[in-house]
């Protein structure tokens, strides 16, 4: 570690926690407070690392500070050498690790110009190992999860790792995974797996649309177009999401049977919940949507690799 770099976080090698939801709740919308607290405690070191990596990446690239970016690479190497996240102790961990892998791969891609070929090779090999484990896991994942937002996050991770590692097999798996989730959409664009989540239906529709759109944009850059598959499924998903948010969740309430936690319109959403819009605007120009988010920029979300405004408006 360079003397100028911040102190590195201790690599998280193994991770074990159970579902945060009440076991008997088939909708997975009723949170068990004790389980949720245990889950958050277990994830805290990893999520703090992901957040700090994206913050440092944003700061370094905004300032064009190659030395600061090199520190991010060095810390990723530190985790790669420890083979971090190599021991995932429960199915729940396997189901939820995709968003964290996606973030780290997206960070690795952004700071690559500051790394040596040897360092980048080590980081990329580590990300490939972790992603290959995810690809194996999802072949036998539970049916519901296999077509929901968690699969979409795994697909985003695959698209991001494929981009940095130039892995065509992983790229194809990511395209298939994103299409698999998107193609489940109803005619109106609602995702059936998420509409079964009771009062959290629209919340999880939003949680799914983020990796779906960003992955589609990443795959487009890699020569694979998935946005128009299944009769423009992704367009329908995005339209349903934005229209129902604006309407206070009326459609999601009708489909789920419960009033929605997302019910105050688009102005009530946090910036990170809209960060995916930047990638969608790269795929589909929309002046009305552009105007709706213009005053909220920059839009940032650590699980999407940081500042989405910088990333997608820079291309």
SESEPA-572806 format. One line per field, with one value per residue: x, y, z of N, C-alpha, C in turn; residue number from 1. Coordinates in steps of 0.1 Angstrom, whole numbers, plus 2048, in hexadecimal, padded with zeros to 3 digits. Each point is the difference from the previous one (the first is absolute). Last residue first. Example, Ala and Ser with C-alpha at 12.3 -4.5 7.8 and 13.67 -1.06 7.14 Angstrom:
BEGIN
n.X = c(880,803)
n.Y = c(7EA,7C7)
n.Z = c(847,7FF)
ca.X = c(809,7F7)
ca.Y = c(80B,80C)
ca.Z = c(800,800)
c.X = c(7F8,809)
c.Y = c(80B,80C)
c.Z = c(808,800)
i = c(2,1)
END
This chain:
BEGIN
n.X = c(736,7FB,7D8,7F9,81A,7F8,7D8,7FA,81E,80B,7FF,7D7,7F4,801,7E9,7EE,7F8,805,7E1,7D0,7E6,7F2,7DB,7D7,806,809,7DD,7E7,814,818,81E,81B,827,818,7E6,7FD,820,7F8,7E0,807,7FF,7DC,7FD,81F,7F4,7D4,7CA,7D6,7EE,7E3,7D2,7E7,7FE,81C,7FB,7D0,7CE,7E6,7F5,818,7F8,7F0,81F,81F,7F3,800,825,80E,807,82B,817,7F5,812,82C,806,7F2,81A,826,7FB,7F9,825,819,7F2,7FA,7FA,81E,830,81E,82A,82F,832,839,82F,817,7EB,7D4,7FA,7FB,7D6,7E0,803,7EC,7D1,7EF,806,7E1,7D2,7F0,7F1,7D6,7DC,7F7,7E5,7D2,7E8,7F6,7D9,7F6,815,7FA,80B,82B,806,7EE,807,7EE,7F1,7D8,7F5,81B,82F,829,82A,827,820,81E,822,829,81F,81A,826,826,81B,81E,829,821,81A,823,827,821,806,7E7,7D1,7E6,7EF,7D8,7D8,7F0,7E8,7D3,7E2,7F2,7DD,7D5,7EC,7E8,7D2,7E0,7F9,813,7EE,7DC,80A,82C,831,826,81E,81B,82C,827,811,818,82E,81C,80E,826,82A,80E,813,82E,81F,809,820,82D,811,80C,82B,824,806,7FD,7E3,7E2,7DB,7D6,7D6,7D1,7F1,7FA,7D8,7DB,7FF,7F0,7D1,7E8,7FF,7E1,7D4,7F7,7F6,7D8,7F2,81C,7FB,7DE,806,82A,82F,82D,835,820,80A,82F,833,82C,816,7E4,7F9,820,7FF,7E5,811,81C,7EB,7F2,820,80B,7E8,811,823,7F5,7DD,7DB,7D4,7D8,808,809,7DB,7E3,80F,7FC,7D6,7F5,812,7ED,7D9,806,80E,7E0,7E5,812,7FF,7D4,7E2,7F1,7E0,7D4,7E5,7EC,7D9,7D7,7EA,7E4,7D5,7DF,7DC,7DF,7F7,801,7DD,7F0,806,80F,82B,810,828,82F,825,82F,839,83A,834,83B,828,810,827,813,80E,823,815,80E,825,82D,828,7FF,7FE)
n.Y = c(85B,811,7FE,7DB,7FF,823,7FF,7E0,7F4,7D6,7CE,7E5,7FA,829,82E,837,830,839,81E,809,81D,7EC,7DE,803,80A,7DD,7E6,80F,7FA,7D5,7D5,7D2,7E7,818,80B,7E1,801,81E,7F6,7EA,813,807,7F4,817,82A,800,809,818,817,7E8,7ED,7ED,7D0,7D0,7DD,7E9,7E3,7D4,7DB,7F8,816,82D,820,811,823,82B,81F,82F,819,805,7D7,7E4,807,7F2,7D1,7EC,805,7E5,7D4,7FA,7FF,7D8,7DC,7F7,7D9,7DB,811,828,80E,7EC,7FD,801,80F,81C,827,7F7,7ED,81C,812,7E5,7FC,820,7FD,7E0,806,81C,7F3,7E7,814,815,7E5,7F7,81E,7FC,7DF,7FB,7F6,7D0,7DD,7ED,816,7F8,7DD,807,82D,829,816,7F8,7D3,7DF,7E8,7E4,805,815,7E5,7E7,818,809,7DC,7F5,81A,7F6,7DC,807,812,7E4,7E9,817,821,827,81D,827,7FE,7DE,806,817,7E9,7E2,812,80A,7DD,7F6,819,7F2,7DE,80C,80F,7DA,7D0,7DC,7FA,7E2,7D1,7EE,7F0,7EB,812,825,7FC,802,829,818,7F8,815,82B,807,7FC,824,825,7FD,808,82D,818,7F9,815,82E,80C,7FD,822,830,82D,827,7FF,7E9,80C,7F9,7D2,7EC,809,7E5,7D6,7FE,801,7D7,7E0,804,7F2,7D1,7E2,7E8,7D0,7E3,800,7E6,7D2,7F4,807,812,80D,817,833,816,7F9,815,81D,822,828,821,818,826,827,81A,81C,82A,821,817,827,829,814,819,829,820,80E,7E6,7D3,7F1,7FC,7DB,7D8,7F9,7F2,7D3,7E1,7FD,7E7,7D2,7F0,7FC,7DA,7D8,7FB,7F8,7D7,7E6,815,802,7D9,7F9,818,7F0,7DD,80B,812,7EF,80A,7FB,7F8,7D4,7DD,7DA,7F7,7E9,80A,833,820,80A,7D7,7EC,7FB,802,802,805,816,835,827,82F,833,82A,833,82B,817,810,7E6,7D2,7CA)
n.Z = c(723,82E,81B,81D,82A,820,817,822,82C,81D,7FE,809,82E,81A,7F2,7F0,7E0,7FB,7F3,7FE,7E2,7D6,7F6,7E5,7D1,7E2,7F1,7DB,7D5,7EA,7E4,804,80C,821,826,823,822,823,823,82B,82C,823,82E,81D,814,81C,802,7FE,7DA,7E0,815,826,810,80C,81C,7F6,802,7F1,7E2,7D4,7D5,803,810,7E2,7E4,813,811,7FA,7D6,7EB,7FE,7DE,7D5,7F7,7F9,7D8,7DA,7FB,7F0,7D1,7E3,7FD,7E4,7CC,7E4,804,7FA,7F9,817,7FB,7E3,7FB,7FA,822,813,80D,82A,825,808,815,82E,81B,806,81F,82F,817,807,827,828,7FE,808,82C,818,7F9,81A,832,81C,7F2,7E4,7D1,7D7,7EE,7E1,7D4,7E4,7DD,7D7,7E3,7F1,81E,80D,7FE,7E9,814,817,7E6,7E9,816,802,7DA,7F7,819,7F2,7DD,80B,811,7E2,7EA,815,80F,829,810,7F5,815,82B,804,7F6,821,825,7FA,806,82C,810,7F4,819,826,7FC,7ED,7F1,819,82D,808,801,819,7F4,7E5,7DF,812,814,7E6,7F4,820,805,7E3,80A,81C,7EB,7E6,815,80A,7DE,7F6,81A,7F6,7DA,803,810,7E2,7E0,815,80D,7FB,7DF,80D,81A,7F7,802,82A,818,7F7,814,82C,806,7F9,822,822,7F7,803,827,814,7FF,819,82F,812,806,81F,80E,7E3,7F3,7E6,804,7FF,7FA,804,7E1,7EE,818,7FC,7D8,7FE,810,7E4,7E0,80D,802,7D9,7F5,810,7E7,7D9,7F8,7EE,812,802,808,82D,81E,7FC,811,82E,811,7FB,81F,82B,806,805,82A,822,7FF,813,830,814,802,825,81B,7F1,807,82A,80B,7EE,817,824,7F5,7D9,7D7,7D3,7D2,7E3,7F8,819,836,829,816,807,7F2,7F4,7F4,809,802,7FB,7E5,7F9,7F5,803,80A,813,7F5,7F9,802,7E4,7E2,7F7,806,7E5,7FD)
ca.X = c(802,80E,800,7F9,803,80D,800,7FA,7FA,802,80E,802,7FE,80C,7FC,80A,7F9,803,80D,804,803,80B,80C,7FB,7FC,80D,807,7F8,801,7F2,7FF,7F3,7FA,80A,801,7F5,803,80B,7FB,800,80D,7FE,7F5,805,807,80D,80A,803,808,80E,804,800,7F2,804,809,80E,806,803,7F5,805,806,7F5,7F6,806,800,7F2,7FF,7FF,7F2,7F9,806,7FA,7F2,7FF,807,7F7,7F4,804,803,7F4,7F9,806,7FC,804,7F7,7F3,7FB,7F4,7F4,7F5,7F5,7F4,7FB,807,80E,7FF,801,80E,808,7FD,806,80E,804,7FC,80A,80E,802,803,80D,80B,800,809,80E,807,801,80D,802,7F7,806,7FC,7F2,800,807,7F7,807,802,80D,801,7FE,7F2,7F7,7F4,7F6,7F8,7F8,7F7,7F4,7F8,7FA,7F5,7F6,7FA,7F8,7F4,7F8,7F9,7F7,7F4,7FC,7FE,808,80E,806,803,80C,80B,803,806,80E,808,802,80A,80C,804,806,80E,80A,7FE,7FB,807,80C,7FC,7F9,7F2,7FB,7F7,7FA,7F3,7F6,7FD,7FA,7F2,7F9,7FE,7F4,7F4,7FE,7FB,7F2,7F8,7FF,7F6,7F2,7FD,7FE,7F3,7F6,801,7FA,80A,806,80A,80C,80A,80D,802,801,80C,80B,7FF,805,80F,806,7FE,80A,80D,801,801,80E,801,7F6,802,80C,7FC,7FA,7F1,7FC,7F2,7F8,801,7F3,7F5,7F5,7FB,80A,801,7F4,801,80A,7F9,7F8,808,805,7F5,7FD,80A,7FB,7F4,805,805,80B,80B,80C,7FB,7FE,80C,808,7F9,801,80E,802,7F9,807,80C,7FD,7FA,80B,808,7F9,800,80E,805,804,809,80D,807,804,80C,80B,805,808,80D,809,803,80E,7FF,7FE,80D,802,803,7FA,7F3,801,7F9,7F1,7FA,7F7,7F4,7F4,7F5,7F4,7F3,802,7F5,7F8,803,7F6,7F7,802,7F9,7F3,7F6,7FE,807,7F8)
ca.Y = c(7F8,801,80C,7FE,7F4,801,80C,7FB,80B,80E,804,801,7F2,7F8,7F4,7F6,7F5,7F2,7FB,7F7,808,80A,7FD,7FC,80C,808,7F9,802,80E,803,80E,805,7F7,7FD,80B,7FF,7F6,805,807,7F8,801,805,7F8,7F4,802,805,7F6,7FA,809,7FF,805,80F,805,80B,809,7FF,80D,808,7FF,7FA,7F3,7F7,7FD,7F6,7F4,7FB,7F2,7FC,7FF,80D,809,7FC,805,80E,805,7FC,808,80E,800,7FE,80D,80A,7FE,80C,80B,7FD,7F2,7FF,808,7F8,808,7F7,7FB,7F4,804,807,7F6,7FB,80B,801,7F4,803,80A,7FC,7F8,806,808,7F8,7FA,80A,803,7F6,802,80A,7FD,803,80E,807,804,7F7,804,80B,7FC,7F8,7F4,7FC,803,80E,809,800,80B,7FC,7F9,80A,807,7F7,7FD,80C,802,7F6,803,80C,7FD,7F9,80B,808,7F7,7FF,7F2,7FC,7F4,802,80C,7FD,7F8,808,809,7F9,7FC,80C,803,7F7,805,80B,7FB,7FB,80B,80D,80A,7FE,809,80E,805,7FF,80A,7F9,7F5,803,800,7F3,7FA,805,7FA,7F2,800,802,7F5,7F5,803,7FF,7F2,7FA,804,7FA,7F2,7FE,802,7F5,7F4,7F9,7F4,803,808,7F8,804,80E,805,7FB,808,80E,7FF,7FF,80D,80A,7FC,804,80F,805,805,80F,807,7FE,808,80E,803,7FD,7F5,805,7F6,7F3,7FB,804,7F8,7F9,7F7,7F5,7F7,7FB,7F6,7F4,7FA,7F9,7F3,7F8,7FB,7F5,7F5,7FB,7FA,7F2,7FD,7FB,808,80E,802,800,80C,80C,800,803,80E,808,7FF,808,80E,803,7FF,80C,80C,7FF,802,80D,807,7F8,800,80D,802,7F7,806,80C,7FB,7FA,80A,7FC,7FF,802,80E,806,80C,7FC,80A,7FC,7F3,7F6,800,80B,809,7FA,805,7F7,807,7F8,7F3,7F7,7F8,7F2,7F8,7F6,7F3,7FD,7FA,80A,808,80C,80C)
ca.Z = c(7F4,7FB,7F8,7F4,7F8,7FA,7F7,7F4,7FA,803,7FD,7F1,7F9,802,807,804,806,7FC,7FD,80A,80C,7FD,809,80E,807,802,80B,80C,805,805,803,7FB,7F6,7F5,7F6,7F7,7F6,7F8,7F5,7F4,7FA,7F2,7FA,7FB,7F3,803,7FF,80D,808,7FD,7F4,800,7FD,7F6,808,7FE,7FE,80C,80A,80C,7FD,7FA,80A,808,7F9,7FE,801,80E,804,7FF,80A,80D,800,801,80C,80B,7FF,804,80F,808,7FF,809,80E,808,7FD,805,800,7F8,804,806,802,801,7F4,7FD,7FD,7F4,7F6,800,7FA,7F1,7F9,800,7F7,7F2,7FA,800,7F4,7F4,803,7FF,7F1,7FA,805,7F8,7F2,7FB,801,808,80C,80B,804,809,80C,808,801,80D,805,805,7F5,7FB,802,809,7F8,7F9,809,808,7F8,7FF,80D,802,7F6,805,80C,7FB,7FA,80B,806,7F8,801,7F2,7FD,805,7FA,7F2,800,804,7F5,7F5,804,7FF,7F1,7FB,806,7F8,7F4,804,800,807,7F7,7F3,7FF,801,7F4,801,809,808,7F8,7FB,80A,804,7F4,7FF,80A,7FB,7F7,808,809,7F8,7FD,80C,803,7F6,804,80D,7FD,7FA,80B,80A,7FA,7F8,805,80A,7FB,7F9,805,800,7F3,7FA,805,7FA,7F2,800,804,7F5,7F5,805,800,7F3,7FE,801,7F9,7F1,7FC,800,7F3,7FF,808,802,809,7FA,7FC,808,7FB,80B,805,7F7,801,80E,800,7F9,80A,80A,7FA,7FF,80D,802,7F9,808,80C,7FD,809,7F7,801,7FE,7F2,7F8,803,7FB,7F2,7FC,803,7F6,7F3,800,800,7F3,7F6,803,7FA,7F1,7FB,802,7F3,7F9,807,7FE,7F2,7FE,807,7F9,7F4,805,805,80E,805,80F,802,804,7F8,7F3,7F7,7FC,7F8,808,800,80A,7FB,7FC,807,803,803,801,7F9,805,7F7,801,808,7F9,806,80C,7FE,7FE,80C,800,800)
c.X = c(7FB,802,80E,7FF,7F9,802,80E,800,7FB,7F8,803,80D,801,7FF,80C,7FA,80A,7F9,80B,80E,805,804,80B,80C,7FD,7FC,80D,807,7F8,801,7F2,7FF,7F4,7FA,80A,800,7F5,804,80B,7FB,801,80D,7FE,7F6,805,808,80E,80B,804,809,80F,805,7FF,7F2,805,808,80F,805,803,7F5,803,805,7F5,7F7,806,800,7F3,7FE,7FF,7F2,7F9,805,7FA,7F2,7FE,806,7F7,7F3,803,802,7F3,7F9,806,7FC,802,7F7,7F2,7FA,7F3,7F4,7F4,7F4,7F5,7FB,809,80E,7FF,801,80F,809,7FD,807,80F,805,7FC,80A,80E,804,804,80D,80B,7FF,809,80E,807,801,80D,803,7F8,806,7FB,7F2,800,807,7F9,807,803,80E,802,7FF,7F3,7F6,7F4,7F4,7F7,7F7,7F6,7F3,7F7,7F8,7F4,7F4,7F9,7F7,7F3,7F7,7F8,7F6,7F3,7FC,800,809,80F,807,804,80D,80C,804,807,80E,809,803,80C,80D,805,807,80E,80B,7FD,7FA,806,80B,7FC,7F8,7F0,7F9,7F6,7FA,7F2,7F4,7FC,7F9,7F1,7F9,7FD,7F3,7F3,7FE,7FA,7F1,7F8,7FF,7F6,7F2,7FC,7FD,7F2,7F5,800,7FA,80A,807,80B,80C,80B,80E,803,801,80D,80A,7FE,805,80F,807,7FE,80B,80D,802,802,80E,802,7F6,802,80C,7FC,7FB,7F1,7F8,7F3,7F8,800,7F3,7F3,7F4,7FB,80B,802,7F5,801,80A,7F8,7F7,808,804,7F4,7FE,808,7F9,7F5,805,804,80D,80B,80C,7FA,7FE,80D,809,7FA,802,80E,802,7F9,807,80C,7FD,7FB,80C,807,7F9,801,80E,807,804,80A,80D,808,805,80D,80C,805,808,80E,80A,800,80E,7FF,7FF,80E,802,804,7F9,7F3,7FF,7FB,7F1,7FB,7F7,7F4,7F5,7F5,7F5,7F3,802,7F6,7F7,805,7F7,7F6,803,7FA,7F2,7F5,7FD,809)
c.Y = c(807,7F9,803,80C,800,7F4,801,80C,7FD,80A,80F,806,801,7F2,7F7,7F4,7F5,7F5,807,7FA,7F7,807,80B,7FD,7FC,80C,808,7FA,802,80E,803,80F,806,7F7,7FE,80B,7FE,7F6,805,807,7F8,7FF,804,7F7,7F2,7FF,806,7F6,7FB,80A,801,806,80F,806,80B,809,7FF,80E,808,7FE,7F8,7F2,7F7,7FC,7F5,7F3,7FA,7F2,7FB,800,80D,807,7FC,805,80F,806,7FD,809,80E,801,800,80E,80B,7FF,80D,80C,7FE,7F2,7FE,809,7F7,809,7F6,7F9,7F4,805,806,7F5,7FA,80A,801,7F4,802,80B,7FC,7F7,806,808,7F7,7FA,80A,801,7F6,803,80A,7FE,805,80F,809,803,7F7,804,80C,7FC,7F7,7F2,7FD,804,80F,80A,7FE,80B,7FA,7F9,80A,807,7F7,7FE,80D,803,7F7,804,80C,7FC,7F9,80A,807,7F6,7FE,7F1,7FB,7F4,801,80C,7FD,7F9,809,809,7F9,7FD,80C,801,7F7,806,80B,7FA,7FB,809,80D,80A,800,809,80E,806,7FD,808,7F8,7F5,802,800,7F1,7F9,804,7F9,7F2,800,801,7F4,7F5,802,7FD,7F1,7F9,803,7F8,7F1,7FE,802,7F4,7F4,7FA,7F4,803,808,7F8,804,80F,805,7FC,809,80D,7FE,800,80D,80A,7FD,805,80F,807,806,80F,808,7FE,809,80F,803,7FC,7F5,807,7F5,7F2,7FB,803,7F6,7F7,7F6,7F4,7F6,7F9,7F5,7F4,7F9,7F8,7F2,7F7,7FA,7F3,7F4,7FB,7F9,7F1,7FD,7FD,80A,80E,804,800,80C,80C,801,804,80F,809,7FF,808,80F,804,800,80D,80D,800,802,80D,807,7F7,801,80C,801,7F7,806,80C,7FB,7FA,809,7FC,7FE,804,80F,806,80C,7FD,809,7FC,7F3,7F5,7FF,80A,80B,7FA,808,7F7,809,7F8,7F3,7F7,7F8,7F2,7F9,7F6,7F2,7FF,7FA,80A,808,80C)
c.Z = c(7F3,7F3,7FA,7F7,7F3,7F7,7F9,7F6,7F2,7F9,803,7FC,7F1,7F9,800,807,802,808,809,7FE,80C,80D,800,80A,80F,809,804,80C,80D,806,804,803,7F9,7F6,7F6,7F6,7F6,7F5,7F6,7F4,7F3,7F8,7F1,7F9,7FC,7F3,803,7FF,80E,808,7FE,7F3,7FF,7FC,7F7,809,801,7FC,80C,80B,80D,7FD,7FB,80C,808,7F9,7FE,802,80F,805,800,80B,80E,802,802,80D,80C,800,805,80F,808,7FF,809,80F,808,7FF,807,801,7F9,803,806,804,801,7F3,7FC,7FC,7F2,7F5,7FF,7FA,7F1,7F9,7FF,7F6,7F1,7FA,7FF,7F4,7F5,802,7FE,7F1,7F9,804,7F7,7F0,7FA,800,809,80D,80A,804,80B,80D,80A,801,80E,805,804,7F5,7FA,801,808,7F8,7F8,809,807,7F7,800,80D,802,7F7,806,80B,7FB,7FA,80B,806,7F8,7FE,7F2,7FC,803,7F9,7F2,801,804,7F4,7F4,804,7FE,7F2,7FC,805,7F7,7F4,803,800,806,7F5,7F3,7FE,801,7F5,801,80B,808,7F7,7F9,809,803,7F5,800,80B,7FB,7F7,807,808,7F7,7FD,80C,802,7F6,804,80D,7FD,7FA,80A,80A,7FA,7F6,805,80A,7FA,7F8,803,7FF,7F1,7F9,804,7F9,7F2,7FF,803,7F4,7F6,804,7FF,7F3,7FD,800,7F8,7F1,7FC,800,7F2,7FF,807,803,808,7FA,7FA,808,7FB,80C,805,7F7,802,80D,7FF,7FA,80A,80A,7FA,800,80E,802,7FA,809,80C,7FF,808,7F6,801,7FD,7F2,7F7,803,7FA,7F1,7FC,803,7F5,7F3,7FF,7FF,7F2,7F6,803,7FA,7F0,7FB,802,7F3,7F8,806,7FE,7F1,7FE,806,7F8,7F5,805,805,80E,806,80F,800,802,7F7,7F1,7F5,7FB,7F8,809,801,80B,7FB,7FA,807,803,805,800,7F8,807,7F7,800,80A,7F9,805,80E,7FF,7FE,80C,800)
i = c(315,314,313,312,311,310,309,308,307,306,305,304,303,302,301,300,299,298,297,296,295,294,293,292,291,290,289,288,287,286,285,284,283,282,281,280,279,278,277,276,275,274,273,272,271,270,269,268,267,266,265,264,263,262,261,260,259,258,257,256,255,254,253,252,251,250,249,248,247,246,245,244,243,242,241,240,239,238,237,236,235,234,233,232,231,230,229,228,227,226,225,224,223,222,221,220,219,218,217,216,215,214,213,212,211,210,209,208,207,206,205,204,203,202,201,200,199,198,197,196,195,194,193,192,191,190,189,188,187,186,185,184,183,182,181,180,179,178,177,176,175,174,173,172,171,170,169,168,167,166,165,164,163,162,161,160,159,158,157,156,155,154,153,152,151,150,149,148,147,146,145,144,143,142,141,140,139,138,137,136,135,134,133,132,131,130,129,128,127,126,125,124,123,122,121,120,119,118,117,116,115,114,113,112,111,110,109,108,107,106,105,104,103,102,101,100,99,98,97,96,95,94,93,92,91,90,89,88,87,86,85,84,83,82,81,80,79,78,77,76,75,74,73,72,71,70,69,68,67,66,65,64,63,62,61,60,59,58,57,56,55,54,53,52,51,50,49,48,47,46,45,44,43,42,41,40,39,38,37,36,35,34,33,32,31,30,29,28,27,26,25,24,23,22,21,20,19,18,17,16,15,14,13,12,11,10,9,8,7,6,5,4,3,2,1)
END
